[in-house]
Structure formats: C-alpha cells, structure tokens
Amino acid sequence: MKFQVRVKTDCSEQSVEEFGDRRYLVHLKNKPEDNKANIELVNLMGKHLGVPPLKLKIISGSSSKDKTLELV
C-alpha cells in the first residue's frame, strides 16, 4: 500500500492531516538535515497508521517535500 505525503519541516508541533485517498500533510519539528526529518516522518506515520516504523519505507522523494511511502 502506498501513501502520498507532503511534509512541512521546522514546525512547532508534530501533526498528521489526512485528505482521503491515502494523501497526508505532515508537520514535523526537525529540519531536513542529516535525514532527521525523514526518520521523524517514518516514526510519526507509523504511529498514526498503527504499524511499526520498520514497515514503512520512503520509495520516492527522500530529498523533496512531496514523498511516497510504502507499507511493506
């Protein structure tokens, strides 16, 4: 299963907004430095979806604000 995610970094709080059809807007606290934001994204989405973070993988957009995640 794949998810389309738009990421906003350097926010004051973490949040996940769902727009239906597996599309999300995710607010992260970390800046996109040293892969910290991607790690935070996978952890937060895993918590939101109720799956272990190791089951989620960024398959495209690892250096972009628009990403595709896959549940493996």
C-alpha positions as a printed Julia matrix, in Angstrom:
72×3 Matrix{Float64}:
  0.0    0.0    0.0
  1.37   3.43  -0.97
  0.8    6.83   0.64
  1.35  10.31  -0.8
  2.79  12.69   1.8
  3.59  16.38   1.74
  5.98  17.35   4.52
  6.38  20.69   6.27
  9.51  20.85   8.43
 10.68  23.09  11.26
  7.18  23.35  12.8
  6.42  23.92  16.46
  4.32  20.73  16.75
  4.02  17.36  15.04
  0.73  16.62  13.32
 -0.76  14.45  10.58
 -3.68  15.67   8.46
 -5.45  13.12   6.27
 -7.02  14.26   2.99
 -8.53  10.91   1.96
 -7.34   8.53  -0.74
 -4.1    7.89   1.23
 -2.9   11.52   1.0
 -1.42  13.27   4.03
  0.05  16.58   5.14
  2.58  16.03   7.91
  4.09  18.75  10.11
  7.48  17.84  11.58
  9.63  19.5   14.24
 13.0   18.62  12.71
 14.72  20.44   9.89
 15.64  18.45   6.78
 19.25  17.94   7.89
 21.11  14.64   8.2
 17.95  12.65   7.38
 16.37  13.67  10.73
 13.09  14.82   9.16
 12.71  11.57   7.18
 13.26   9.49  10.32
 10.73  11.61  12.21
  8.28  11.23   9.3
  8.51   7.42   9.26
  8.11   7.25  13.06
  5.14   9.63  13.12
  3.36   7.95  10.19
  3.92   4.53  11.75
  2.31   5.77  14.96
 -0.57   7.37  13.04
 -1.22   4.24  10.96
 -0.73   1.86  13.89
  2.16  -0.04  12.31
  5.81  -0.41  13.31
  8.02   2.24  11.64
 10.19  -0.51  10.17
  7.22  -1.49   7.97
  7.25   1.93   6.24
  9.7    2.85   3.51
 10.21   6.1    1.59
 10.21   4.96  -2.04
 10.45   8.38  -3.7
 11.1   11.98  -2.73
 13.56  11.41   0.1
 15.02  14.88  -0.52
 11.74  16.54  -1.51
  8.75  17.85   0.41
  6.48  15.52  -1.62
  7.16  11.89  -0.76
  5.73   8.48  -1.47
  5.73   5.99   1.41
  5.05   2.3    1.06
  3.78  -0.1    3.69
  5.8   -3.33   3.24
